[in-house]
Amino acid sequence: MSWAPEVSNINDIPLPAIAPMEPEKVESIEELFLIGQHIEQYRHATYNPLDYYNEALRRTPGDIRCNNAIGLWFLRNGMFEKAEGHFMRAIQTMSKYNSNPINGEPLFNLGLALKYLGRNEEAYDKFYKSTWNSSFKNAGFYHIAQLDLMNGKPDRALQHIEESLNKNYSDHKARHLKIIVLRKLNRYEEALQIARESLELDHFNFGALYEYYLLTGKSKDLDNFSHLIRGNIHNYIEYSLDYAMAGLFGDAMELMDHGIKNSESNYPIAYYYMGWFAHLAGKKETSEEWFKKARQQKPDYCFPHKIESAIALEVAICLDPSDARAYYYLGNLWYNARQYDKATKYWEKAIQYDQKFPTPFRNLALSYFNKSRNKEKALITMEKAFQLDKSDSRVFMELCQLYKLVNKDLIFRLKFFENHAELVEERDDLYLELVMLQNNLGNHQIAFDLLKRRKFKPWEGGEGKVINQYITSLIELSKECMLDGDYPKAIALLHQSRVFPVNLGEDRLFDTRDSEIDFWLGTAYRIAGNEKNASVHFIKASKGLGELGITMFYDDQPPEDLFYKGLALKALDNHDKSEEIFQNLISYGKKHINDHIKIDYFAISLPDLSIWDKDLDLHNHIHCRYITGLGLTGSGLIQDAENEYDIVLNLDKNHQGAIIHRIMIQQKSLFI
């Protein structure tokens, strides 16, 4: 072995990425298309590509690329009629001056939409037209060959699949189809030769492997195929659909039957596909039998995600309108495709025909709350979901979060936790929520003891939360000690709050400021008569940063840092600077209270597991009132501060900052 270093190149630092403007502010159609394409490519969590494409079409309704892009979005999400309309508009524009346009993509995509709509003759024509463009010869002729087979014309299918392979020799789907066509023409030796060649190119071409078995009829070839495909039912589904889309429903059923027998789990959608294939083959009784079996399979770990799944499930509902499971699966599929009204309708049908299946109730709660903004219906259906299965800690956690979001009383929530203690123990997020409840109810020793006896593991959306409750419980316990006159213990607890035990599962964030801890250490030392140490900690607390924001993310600076910096400056007799900080808090809160809030384009981690969509404007309103309350507290305007905290707690009973600082006002001997 040898290695030589590459020539060192010192490149310019690239420009930083920038967030796109709102669609209406983007200047050009070109840029609107590119932004939409970028959002789609990276599957942005909060930005919608359709907003940009639609803005482009508002300005130029016939734009080719944006019509094609929207059509593709609708096609991928099962809205074939809408997709057809946009592809037709793109084709009208591109064919206005040229009946043989250079770009065949909208024609090919229209062919796909028409094929899914069952309009095969029209689809055939569009696929053929798309092959005028070199880029779509391979894919266009592949679909044409499939339709030829479906129409019982294997000779023409062979001609067209060879055209496809002339454009892309190593296309494994096209090779699979050619083997099928040769087998249907009884040209077995040629089919075997193509199968061998295809397997030389790709040992895991499952279609060629299966055809090789069909051509030899040898059990060892079937065993080899079954071994390599690993019993993965999704692989069987993919290749059985290739047969079905060519009208070979018997072959599709035979392959899927192998999959069902060899799969490690009984995947319900595979049974629905079997019913659909039998229906397409005109086997009514067989179709009904498979659909009945599909309804009987456990729905665990089953999520339909393919366009063909929707078609199969719709056929099942047509044959049996009381098939609750088919409605449930379709609801999942349409919700994932952002067809929220349609998803809600299907889930409502699911619970109409099956009152004992909890998951549709849970899903309906999400739809009612997040999309319909109907809190009452969301709460009723979520409670029903939990009542149907009280062993599901995930559903319990989601119900607890919903109770928190609809502002249920703290005592009610604590009792709910205590009544289901075994579920709380199953999840770190539930356990920590119990800790927070105990802290918010003033039971700080209980909260601290709970933290000590559990080993936490980091989780997405939980960053910083465990150590925050750890610090909160110790600071509040230290304040109780100060009020009782036990200053040494108070000081020891505050120092302890800087040291995070291993069981908490995380450490402090980089460059974390400890303004609050240092302020209370300064206070404890001062009351104990140790002015030297008091000054040291007040000075440390006064060095905190001075920027304010909405604090959407776990690493944003909390407003308390600035508040305790102000109190520390006040303790150091720097009244002008401290008052400036408090006035800044008040000014910020009043200025931004009516801001419209949107999640940042580059956001990578939200502070909570995203289950229920929060009203960000309400969150900002509460936050600004809280900030105003902090500023008023620091300025000594106690009654006004209490009023702000009361408003906050009326809107959010669980707001820990407002709870702590409202109580702090009553302990004003410690800081004023």
N, C-alpha and C positions, 0 to 999 in steps of 0.2 A: 504494500500500500504506500501511496505517496500523497503529499498534500503541499500545495503552495498557496500563500495568501493572495487574495485578489488585490488589484491595485487600489490603493486608498483613494476614494473620491469624497471630496468635501462638497456636499450639495447645499444649496440654499434651503433654509427652513421654509417649508411650504406655508402658504397662507392658512390661517385657521378656518375651520368650517363655519359657515354662517347659517342661521335659521332662516327658512323662507318667509317672505312676507305673506300677509293674508291675501287670498286669491284676488280680491278686487283691487289690491295695490300693486300687483305684478303687472309690469308694463306690456310685455309681449305675449302673443299666443305661444311662440316657441318656448319661452321660459315656463309658462303654465304647464305645457306638456312635459317638459323635462322635470319639473318639480313633482308632478303627479307620478311620473315614471320612477323617480327616485324613491318616493314614499312607498310605492308598491314593491320595488325591488328589495328594500330593507324592512318591509312589513312594519312600518312605523306604528307604534301602539296608540297614539292619540290623534295623529293627523290622517285625514281621509283623502285619498287621491282623487276621488270623484269631485271634491270641492274645486279642485284646480281644473280638471277636465271640463266640468260643467261651466265654469267661468269662461273658459276658452270658447265653448259652444254658444254661450250667451252673446259673445261678441261676433263670432263667426260660426254660424250653425252648421256649415258644411265642412268644417275642418276635417281632413282625412284622418290624421293621426289620433286626434282626440276622440273622434267617433269610433275609430277602431279600438282604442284603449278602453273606452267605456263599454263597448260591445264585448270585449274580452272579459272585462270584470263581471258583467252580467252572465256571460257564458260559463265562467268558472263557478259562479254561484247559483247555477241552475235556473236562471231567468232567461229562457231561450227566446221568448217572444220579444222582450226588450232588447236582447242582444241583436236579434234579426234587424230591428229597426235602425240601430246605429250602424251596423255593417252596410245596410242598404244605402244609408245617407253617405257613408264614406265612398261607396262604389259609384253613386251618382255623381259625386264631385270629381272623382278620378277618371270617370268615363265621359265627362262632358265634351272633351275635345279629342279623346282617344279611346276607341272601342276596345283596344287591346292594351290596357294600361301596364306600365312597367312594373308596378307593385302588385303582386298577387295575394298579399296577406289578407286584406278584407274579404276577398272572394273565397279564399280557403276557410277563413273563420266563419263566414256565412254558411259554407257547406257543412261545417261541424254543427252549427246551430240547427240547420234544417234536418240534419241526420238525427239529432236528438229529438226533434219534433216529429220524427217519423215520416218526413216528406222526402223520401229517398230519391225520387226521380229529380226533384229540384236540386237536391244536394249533389247528385251525380254531375249535373250540369255545371254547378259552381266549382266543384273540385277540378273538373276538366279545364274550366276557364283559368283557374289559378295556376295550372301547370305551364301556361304561357310564360310565366315568370320562373327563371331558373331556380330560385330559392325554394320554390314549392313543388318542383317536379317529384322529388322523393316522397314527401308526405302526401301530396295530392294523388299521385298514382297509387299509393298504398291504400288510401280510402276508396278510390275507384275500384281497385281489385277486390276489396272487401264487399262492395256493393254488387260487383259482378257475381261473386260467389253466392251472395244472398239471392240474386235473381236467377240462380241456376245456370250460370254461364262460365264454367271453369276455364274454357279455352281463352275467353277474353280476359279472365282474371289473370291467367298466366302471362299473357301479352303485357298487361298493365303492371303486374308486379315486377316483371323484368325491366320495364321502363324505370320503375322506382329504384331498382338495384343498380341500374346503369348510372344513376345519379349518385347513389350512396351504396357502394359495394358491401360495406360492413354493417348496414342497418339490420340489427338482429330481429326486430319485429317483422321487417319485410322478408328476411330469410325464413323465419318461421312460417309466414303466410305462403311463401313459395313452396315449401315442403308440403303444407296442407293441400295446396292446389294440385301438385303433382300426385299426391296420394289419391285425391278425388278423381284424377284422370287415370288412375291405375298404373301410373308410371313409377312403380315402386323402386326400381334400381336407381333411377335419377333422383328420386326423393331421398333415398338413403345416402347417395353421394353428397347432395346438398346438406343433409343433416350432419354428415361427417365433417365436411368443410366448415360448417357453421360452428361446430363444437371445437374445431381446431382454433378458430378465431376467438371463441369464448366458451370455456369449459362449463360455464354456468348459464348458458342459454337454455333456460328451463323449457321453453317452447320446443326447441329442437330436440332436447332430451326426451320429452314426452312423445313427440312424433317418432323418434327413433324406436321407442318401445312399441308404439302402434304399428310401425312398419315391420318390426321383427316378431312381435307377439311373445317375446321371451320374458319370463318372470324376473330373470336377473337384471334385465334392462329397466323394468319397472322398479325393482328394489334400488337400483342405482339412482334413478330419478327421485324416489321417495327419500333416500338418504341425503342427497344433495339439497333438496328443497327444504329439508329440516322440519317438516310438519308445520311450517308457517302458513296459516290459512290465508293470509293476505297475498302471498305469492300465488297460491292456487286461484284466488279471486282474479288477480291481474290477468293470468293467462286464460282462464275460462272466459273472461270478458272478450278477449281477442277472438275466441271462437264464436261467441254469441254475436259480436258486431259484424261477423261475416255470415250470419244466418245459420251457423252450425250448432244449433241448440242441443242436439244429442251429444255431440262431442263436448260441449261446454258442461253439460250435466254430468257426463262420465268423469271428466277431470275434477269437477267440484266435489263429486261423490268421493273420489279418492282423498281429496283434501279434508272433508268432514270426517272420514274414517281415520285419517292419520294425524289430525290436528290434536294438540294437547288439550284444547278447550273447545267446547261447543259454541262457536261464534254465531250469534243469531242471524247476522246479516248474510252469512253464507247460506243459511236455510232459506232466507227470503230470495236470494239469487236463484236458488234451485227452483223455488216456486215460480219465479218470473220466467226462467228458461222454459220450464214445462208449459207455462201459459203461452209463451210465444210459439212453442212447438205444437200447440193445439191439444195438449194433454190435460184436460180439465180436472179430472179426478186426481191425477198425480200432482198437479199444481196446488189444489186445495189441501192435499195431504202434507206437502212440504210447508205451506204457509201455516198450517196448524202446528207443525213441529217447531217452526220459527217462533211462534208465540209462547211456546213452552220452555224455551231456553232461558237461562239466567242472563239478565242484562248487564252483569258486571263487566267492566272493561270493554264495553261495546260502544263505539262512537262512529256512526256512518259519516264518511267524509268524501265520498265520490259522487259525482253527478249520477252515475248509474244506480247508486243506492237509492236515490230519491225516486227514480223511475220504478224500481222494483217495489219499493214500499208503497208507492201510490197505487200500483196494480193490486197489491195485497189489500189495501183499503177498499178499492173498487169491488173486490170479490167478497170482502167481509168488512162492512162499515163499522163493526164493533171491535176491531182489532186495536186494543189500547196500546199494545207495544209498538205497533207500526206508527201510530200517532206520536208516541213518545220519541221514537228514533228520528222521525221527520222533524219534530220540534227542535231536537238537538242540532240537526243538520241545518235547518233554516236559520236558527239563531246564530250559528257559526258563520253563516253566509250574510249576516246582518239584515235578514228579513224578519224583523222582530215581531211585527203584527202577525205574520203568518206562523211563526214559531209559537206565539202565545195561543193562537187559535188551535193548533194541533195539540199542545199540552192540555188545554182545556178539554178537548175531546178525550185525551188519554185519561184524565181523572174522572170524566163522565162515565167511562166504561170500566174503570178499575179504581175503586176508592181505597184500595189497600196498598197501592204501590207508592212509596214515599217520594221517589226522585222527581216525578213530574210536578208534585206540589212544591218541592224545593226550587225547581227551575222556574216555575211560574212566579214564585216570590221574587226571584232575581229580575224577571221581566217586568213585573208590576212595579217594583221599586225603581229599577234603573232606567226603564224605557217609558213606562206609563206614568211615572211619578205618583203612584197610588200606594201610599204607605200603609193604609188600612188593609187593603187586599193582600199586600205583601206580607204583613204580619200574620194575618189569618192563615195563609197558605204555608208560611214557614213553620208556624206552630203545629199545623196539621202534619207536615213532613216529619217533624221531630216526634210527635205523638205516635206515628206509625212505626218508628224505629228509634227507640230510646238508647240504643247501643252505639249509634253513629256519632263519634266525637267530632267529626268534621261538620256535620249538620248542627250539632250542639254549639260548636264554635261560631258558626255563621248566624245562628239564632241569637247568641249572646251579643255578637257585634250589631245585629239589627236592633236588639233591645237598647243597646248603648246609643245607637244613632237616632232612635225615635225618642230618646231622652227619658227612658224608664228610671224610676227612683233607685238610688244606690242600695237601699236596704232590700228592695225587691230583687235586684240583680244579685246581691250577696246571698240571699236565701236560695235563689235559683242555682247558684254555684254550689252551695252547701248540700242541696238536695241531690246533686249529681256529681258528688266528689270523685267517683271512680272515673268519670269522663274527663274531669279537670286534670287528673293525674296523667292522662294519656298524651297530652299535648303541652309543649312549652308555652305556646302563645296563650292558651287558656289559663295555665298556672300563673303566668305573669299578670294576666288580667285580674286574677284573684288578688295578687299582691298589690296591684294598683288600687283596687277597691278598698282593701284594708288600709292603705295609706290615706286614701281620700276620706275614709270614715274616721281617721284619727287613730287607728289601731296600728301604730308604727312598730311596736315591738313584735306584734303578730306578723306584720309584713316582713320584718327583718328575719324572724325565725323561719318563715317560709322560704325566704331566699337562701338561707344557710343550708337547708336540708335537700336542695335539689341541684343536680348537675345539668346545666343548660347546654344546649347545642345551638350554634348560630343558625339563623334562618332568614330568608329573604323577607324584608319588611320589619325585621326585629332588631335591626342594627341600633345599638346604643340604648335600647329600652331597658334591658336588664340592669345595666350599671346605673341608669338614671333612677330606677326605683331603689336600688341599693343606696345611692347617695342621698336620695330624698328621705328614706327611712332613718338614716343615721343623722342627717341634719336636723330633722324634726325631733328625734330623740334627744339630741344635744340641746335643743332649745328648751325642751321639757326640763332637762337637768339644770340649765341656767335659771329657769324660773323657780326651781326648787333650791337654788343656791349651791348645787353640786358642780362647781366650775371645773375641777380637775377631770371629772368624768365627762363633762361636756367637751372639754378640749381633747380628751382621748378619743371620743367618738368622732370628732371632726377630722382628726388626723387619720383615723381608721377609714374614713370615707374616701381617702385618696388611694387606698390599697385594695385592689380588686382580687378576691380569692379566685382560684382556678375554676371552681365549680360554676362561676358565673358565665364561663364560656367566651368572654371577650375582655378586652382591655380598653383603656381610654383611647379616643381618637387622637390622631396626630395634631399637635398644637392646640389641644384643648385648654381653655382658660378656666381657672378655678376661682373666679371672682366671688361666687356665692360662698364657697367654703372658706376662702381667705377673709371675707367680710365677717363671717360668724366667728372665726378664730380670733380676729381682732377684737370683736365684741366681747367674747368670753375672757380673753386676757385682760381687757380693760376693766371689766367688772370685777375680775379677780385681783386687780391692783397691779398687774404687770404691764405697765405702759410701754416698755421697750418692745416686748414681743407683739403687743397690740399694734404699735406703729408699723412694725415690719409687715404684718399681714394686711393692714389697711393699705399700705403702699402697694403691695402685690395686687390687691383687689382693684386698685385704682388704675392699673395698667391694662385693663381689658380693652378689647376692640370697641369701636364706636359706630358700627353700621347696623341699620335696621332693615328688616325685610319681612316677607310673609311667613318664613320658616316652613316651607313645604317639605324639605328634605332633611334626613337625619343629621347631615353635617352642616346645616345652616346654623348661623349664630343665633341662639335664643335671646329674646329681649331681656331676660333676667340678667344676662351678663352686663348689659349697659346699666340696668337698674342698680345692681350691687356695686358697680363702679361708681355710680353717683353717690350711693350711701357711704362708700369708703372715702370719697373725696370730702363729703360732708363731715365724716368723723375726723378727718384731718384738718378741719376748719377751712377748707377751700370751698366756701359757700357759693361763690360766683360760678365756678366751674361745675359744681354739683347741680346747681339750679338750672344751668344751661342744659345739662343732660336731661333733667326731668322735664324741662319745657320742650326739648326735642322729642321726647317720648309722647308727650301730650299732643304736640303739633303733628307728629307722624300719624298717630291714631286718628285724629280728626280729619286730616287731609286725605287719607287713603281708605276711609271706612266704606266708601261707596264704589271702590275700584271693581272693575270686572276682571276676574282672575282666570287665567288659562295656564295649563301645565306647560312648563318650558319644553321647547322642541327637543333639547338635548337631555331631558330627564332620563336617568337610567335606573333610579331606585326610589320608589315612593315610600313614605314613612309607615304605611300600613299595607297589609295584604289586600289587594284590590278586589273586594267582593261586592260591596255596595257602593254605588257612585255617590260621592259626597257632593253637596252643594258648595262649590269652591267660593262663591261670592258670600255665602253665609259664613263659611269658615273664616274668610277674610274679615267680615263684619265683627265676628266674635273676637278674633285676634286683635283687631284695632281697638276695640273697647277694652280689652285686657291690657294692651300697651298703654292706653290712656289712663287706666286705673293705676298702673305702676307709676306713671309720671306724677299723678295726683298724690299717690301715697308718699313718694319721695319729697314732694313739695309741701307735705303736711296738710293737704286739703282732704282730710279724712272722710268727711261725709260724702263729698263728691266721688272719692275713690270707692267707697262702699257701694254707692249707687251703680257705678260702672261694673263692679264685681257681681252685684246682684243681677244686673242685666245679662252678664255673661253666663252666670249659673242658671238663670231661667232658660236660656237657650241651650246650654250644655251643662247638665248637672255633674258631669264627670271631668270638667276642666280643672285639672290638678293645680295649675298655676293660680287660678282665681280662688280655689278653695284655700290653698296655703297662704296666699297673701291677704285674703280677707281675715283669716285668723290672725295673721301677723299684725294687722292693725290693732287687734285687741291686746297684743303683746308689745305695744309701742314703747314700753319702758326699756325694751332691749335695743331699740335702734333709733329712737328720737330723743 
